[in-house]
Amino acid sequence: MRLPAIASSVGAVRTAARERLRAWGMAAPVCDDALLVVSELVTNVIAHTFSDHLECRLRAEAGQLRIEVEDQMRTGTVPAPRTPAPDDHGGRGLLLVGAVSSAWGVEDAPHGRGRTVWAELPSRTEECR
């Protein structure tokens, strides 16, 4: 999925990801975790990069669901979890991604000046809500 890097894209990506996960027959807990990861990673591109667009990719293979969100203009810092104060309104996204994922990471995009943040979740098949 390729979308503009604007706030309304978060909902659009969630809807498209939910439909894809349903078509693959993913279990409801996997769907919930995957939609959280997608939302957080897309929001990070919108909030923390200078990208005009972003790409979100989902792959299910060998018992793993891999989620990748690629920006087009990486910043000077690498995405990393923060330790927000209890009253902070943000800063928990990558902590949440780490909590629900079996692994996650950051790599330079294979083309252009972008960066890809990815996460993997164990996949199970059942009915996705």
C-alpha positions in Angstrom: 0.0 0.0 0.0 1.4 3.4 -0.9 -0.3 6.4 0.7 0.4 10.1 1.3 2.1 10.7 4.6 -0.9 12.5 6.2 -2.9 11.8 9.3 -5.9 10.3 7.4 -3.6 7.6 6.0 -3.5 5.9 9.4 -7.1 4.9 9.2 -6.8 3.9 5.5 -3.9 1.6 6.2 -5.6 0.0 9.2 -8.7 -0.7 7.0 -6.7 -2.2 4.2 -4.5 -4.2 6.6 -7.6 -5.6 8.4 -9.1 -6.7 5.1 -5.8 -8.4 4.0 -5.5 -10.2 7.4 -9.1 -11.3 7.2 -8.5 -12.7 3.7 -5.5 -14.6 5.0 -7.6 -16.0 7.9 -5.4 -14.6 10.7 -6.5 -15.1 14.3 -8.2 -12.2 16.1 -5.3 -11.6 18.5 -2.8 -11.5 15.6 -5.0 -9.0 13.8 -5.3 -6.8 16.9 -1.6 -6.7 17.4 -0.9 -6.2 13.7 -3.2 -3.3 13.5 -1.6 -1.7 16.5 1.8 -2.1 14.9 0.6 -0.7 11.6 -0.9 2.3 13.3 2.2 3.1 15.3 4.7 2.7 12.4 2.6 4.7 10.0 2.0 7.4 12.6 5.8 7.6 13.2 6.5 8.2 9.5 3.9 11.0 9.5 5.2 12.6 12.8 8.9 12.1 12.5 10.0 12.2 8.8 9.9 14.6 5.9 8.2 12.1 3.6 5.4 13.0 1.1 4.3 9.3 1.0 4.9 6.0 2.7 4.6 2.3 1.9 3.2 -0.4 4.1 3.8 -4.0 3.2 2.4 -7.2 4.9 3.8 -10.7 4.3 2.7 -13.9 5.9 5.1 -16.8 5.6 6.6 -19.6 7.7 4.4 -18.9 10.7 5.3 -15.2 10.8 3.5 -12.0 9.8 6.0 -9.3 8.8 4.9 -5.7 8.7 7.1 -3.1 7.0 6.5 0.6 6.8 8.9 2.6 4.6 9.3 6.3 4.5 10.9 8.2 1.7 13.1 10.7 3.6 14.9 9.4 6.6 15.8 11.9 9.3 19.2 12.1 11.0 18.1 9.9 13.9 17.3 6.2 13.9 13.8 5.2 15.3 14.3 3.9 18.9 12.0 3.4 21.9 11.9 6.3 24.3 11.1 6.4 28.0 8.3 8.9 28.2 7.2 10.5 31.5 3.8 9.4 32.8 2.2 12.6 31.7 3.7 12.7 28.2 1.1 12.4 25.4 3.4 10.5 23.1 6.6 8.5 22.9 5.2 5.0 23.6 4.7 3.8 20.0 7.9 1.7 19.6 7.5 0.4 23.2 4.1 -0.9 22.1 5.5 -2.3 18.9 8.2 -4.1 20.9 5.7 -5.5 23.4 3.5 -7.2 20.8 6.1 -8.2 18.3 8.5 -11.1 18.4 11.1 -8.9 16.7 11.4 -5.5 15.1 14.1 -3.4 13.6 15.1 -0.6 11.3 17.0 -0.7 8.0 17.8 1.7 5.2 15.3 1.3 2.3 16.8 -0.7 -0.6 16.2 2.3 -3.0 16.2 6.0 -2.4 16.8 7.9 0.8 14.1 6.2 2.9 14.2 3.9 5.9 12.1 0.8 6.6 10.9 0.0 10.1 9.7 -3.7 10.3 8.1 -5.9 12.9 7.3 -9.6 13.0 4.5 -11.3 14.8 3.8 -15.0 15.1 0.8 -15.7 12.9 -2.0 -18.1 13.6 -4.9 -18.7 11.3 -8.5 -18.4 12.4 -11.3 -15.9 11.8 -10.1 -12.3 12.1 -12.8 -9.9 13.4 
